[in-house]
């Protein structure tokens, strides 16, 4: 998408894509990811970073090593550390960063999702909650008040990221950080999820790419 935009705009420089994320990463991994980006930038001879997306927070909210997931303040400090590192990049154009919020994970705990069938005819609730144990803190609920509590967990983290984006723009003039709530606003169709009934499948990954691209303000 970005390459097509730049070509249409007359940009002739080569565009390379770098992904430094790994499955299971949380905000604690962001500083090391930022360092990888910085090293790649200088060792690879690139002249600038045109556009960066950060999709983060779900693994922090799902973390069952402590009640309620990784504390919001800890998430914030991890993000601040990573952004401070990225702010040290010197280039002729601002570093444009789309910070994407957490999707509506507790919605996957509704009866419709739990009873959906996946591989070998197993119900999703069996695969997620008893075999793979994916995000039990947010997916396991029965009463409306429990659902509301889990959704508040997600929304609190998203509010933190929204406020942090504004703070970062005021603190680091060379960063342009835009918070996107796009994924939180959209439903999660069970038919586009992976066979584990939790992670996005190939179709869902394509949908995430499309929806987050729509929400970035720079390349229209």
Secondary structure, DSSP 8 states (H G I E B T S, - for coil): -HHHHHHHTT--S---------TT--GGGHHHHHHHHHHHHHHTT------EEEE--HHHHH--SSTTSS-HHHHHHHHHHHHHHHTT---SS-EEEEEE----GGGGGSHHHHT-B-GGG-BHHHIIIIII--SHHHH---SHHHHHHHHHHHHHHHHHHHHHHHHHHHH-TTEEEEEE-HHHHS---GGGB-TTSSSB-HHHHHHHHHHHHHH-SS--
